[in-house]
Amino acid sequence: MNLFRTAFAGLVLAGACGTAQAKPIAFAHGTTVMAEYGAGTMNEAQIFYAPKYFYSLGAGYLELESDIDGRRREITYARVNYLPKRWNLEDAQANVFVWGGAGQAYMSENNDHTFTWNAGGQIDYETRRIYSSLKTDLYRSDAFSHRIDTLQLGVAPYKHDIDTLATWFVVQGRNYTGGIHDGIEWAFLLRLFKGSGWIEAGVSDDGKLQAMAMVNF
Amino acid sequence: MKKIIFCTLALLIGAANAATIEMKVYGLVCGFCAQGIEKTLRKNPATADVVVSLEHKLVAISTREGQDIPDAELTQALTNAGYDVKGISRTQRSLDDIRAELKQAK
């Protein structure tokens, strides 16, 4: 937890301020560092390096805490991300990403560690005024199975360019399986980015902080 | 015949001295796109400077004195960066002119 908070604070202080959507591959020969604080239910930090524009390699840390019974998972993993399809349109871009990885999970209910694997995917469509993305993340082991599905819809009040600050208003719906959260968790976010950094913050429907920071270099 | 040779030479010389290459690129929707493209193009030793405009779907390069980058190499670089090149032209306007025009258009 301390490690996550330190990483998150570091990213924010690094000047995180872009694409309108978090993507596991930013650009060829680029490194992406991301940290997310998800309303106390989910915290995640990731670092990926992309040798090519269509794949990246890296590692992550995911912390899940059930707001039903207090169970906690602390998952560290190595992962490969792959972009099987991209559509470059005149004023838009759409992508299909898939990923998979493996690692170790700590389970608080029996104070034990276990092998875990993960797989997921994302489809997105983005212009400079609107975007939408649907992401699914599955984490499994012999002892648990958690899937996190995230829908994001965003609108920008103006078109940004590379030398102007991008501003987005985002609605996020997230569903957890495996006893982490009951029902869909909604959040309303303000997202800002310029240059190589991005920061967003908002509030979930139960009044908790939702925040994310990302830097690409 | 002399006229044809003269015109051909003039075109060739014009192309060889052209300092600015302008590309129309599809898929440019974000600053990170621009960042990746700039990073890729600046690795080319013939590149002097790069300008990217999301609004105009434009990627412009100025080349170093007496140097040029073939169209095929540019297309490959942009494709490898994950974008689609829809057109390449060589112009006489400088990147400063382009920057000024982009600023004025805002």
Contacts between the chains, C-beta under 8 A, distances in Angstrom:
chain1	res1	chain2	res2	distance
A	18	B	30	5.1
A	18	B	31	4.1
A	18	B	32	5.1
A	19	B	29	7.0
A	19	B	30	3.6
A	19	B	31	7.4
A	19	B	32	4.7
A	19	B	33	7.0
A	20	B	29	7.6
A	20	B	30	6.3
A	26	B	32	5.2
A	26	B	35	7.7
A	26	B	36	6.7
A	27	B	32	6.4
A	27	B	33	7.3
A	27	B	35	6.5
A	27	B	36	2.4
A	27	B	37	7.7
A	27	B	39	6.9
A	27	B	40	7.8
A	27	B	81	6.3
A	27	B	82	6.7
A	28	B	36	6.3
A	28	B	39	8.0
A	28	B	40	6.5
A	28	B	80	6.2
A	28	B	81	5.6
A	28	B	82	7.0
A	29	B	39	6.5
A	29	B	40	7.6
A	30	B	32	8.0
A	30	B	35	7.5
A	30	B	36	6.0
A	30	B	39	7.1
A	52	B	80	7.3
A	53	B	36	7.2
A	53	B	80	6.7
A	53	B	81	5.8
A	53	B	82	3.6
A	54	B	82	7.2
A	83	B	82	7.8
A	86	B	27	7.3
A	86	B	82	6.2
A	87	B	27	7.9
A	88	B	26	4.4
A	88	B	27	2.9
A	88	B	82	7.8
A	88	B	83	5.7
A	88	B	84	4.2
A	89	B	26	6.1
A	89	B	27	6.9
A	90	B	26	5.5
A	90	B	57	6.9
A	91	B	29	7.5
A	91	B	57	7.9
A	92	B	27	7.9
A	92	B	29	6.3
A	93	B	27	4.6
A	93	B	29	5.0
A	93	B	33	7.7
A	126	B	29	5.3
A	126	B	30	7.2
A	127	B	29	6.1
A	128	B	29	5.6
A	128	B	30	7.7
A	128	B	54	6.4
A	159	B	54	7.6
A	159	B	55	6.8
A	160	B	31	7.3
A	160	B	54	7.5
A	161	B	53	6.5
A	161	B	54	4.9
A	161	B	55	5.5
A	161	B	106	7.9
A	162	B	31	4.9
A	162	B	34	4.4
A	162	B	35	7.9
A	162	B	52	5.7
A	162	B	53	7.4
A	162	B	54	6.2
A	166	B	30	7.5
A	166	B	31	6.8
A	193	B	31	6.6
A	194	B	31	6.6
A	195	B	31	6.2
A	195	B	35	7.4
A	196	B	31	7.9
A	196	B	32	7.6
A	196	B	35	6.1
A	216	B	32	5.5
A	216	B	35	6.6
